[in-house]
Amino acid sequence: GVVSPYMQGIRTLKSASVDDVSDPDTAVALCIVKGWLGDGDSNFNDGNFWLKEDGRSVGGDYGQSMQDGLSNRGVPFGNLRIMRAHARPHNVEPVVHQITSLTNDQIHTMVDQVGQKFVTGWSAHDAGHYAGILIRNRDRLARHNVFSDWYTGQNPLLRERQETLEKLPPWRWKANLVRYNVHAATRHL
């Protein structure tokens, strides 16, 4: 993961409301980008979503990034409260299009530049490994825009209340994930 720099005057969503977000399109874009990066602890962790004093969204805390996949227990990565309140076609589709339009070379170059700048002992192997994760996540997103699940109603898990989602036992998540993936795979047949 990547450690974020200290920023003065930052609030987390733990101490704020989704109504305090002054730039919902940016908030949704940050959730989608963190999802593409495979940031696995964003869903239920309101401490990982930051706001400036004026309510503008800030990207930070990418400590669980670079995981293979776009969802956690069948729920697309991204803060549940932000995505439920603000994800709409007008602010999801353009961001997904930007990500799915990236070429393998562009992703590899981006990963390698960031790695060389911030990671001691960065290697070509590291660049290939992490670029591979983002390429696979991009390809998954191109096959099925999981972030559209927030407004299409296709994912039954997203209709549950957040408190219910957090309390579900792991076997229930896996059963729902299997059902959802079978439905998603057969939806276009």
Protein Blocks (a to p, Z undefined) as FASTA:
>chain_A
ZZddddehiacfklpcfklpmblmlmmmmmmmmmmnopaklmmmmklpccdfkopacdeh
jllgoiacjbeehiagddfklmmmmgcfklmmmmmmmmmmpcfklmmmmmmmmmmmmmgh
iafklmmmmmmmmmmmmmmmmmpcfklmmmnomamklmpcfklmmmpcfklmmmmmmmmm
mmmmmmmZZ
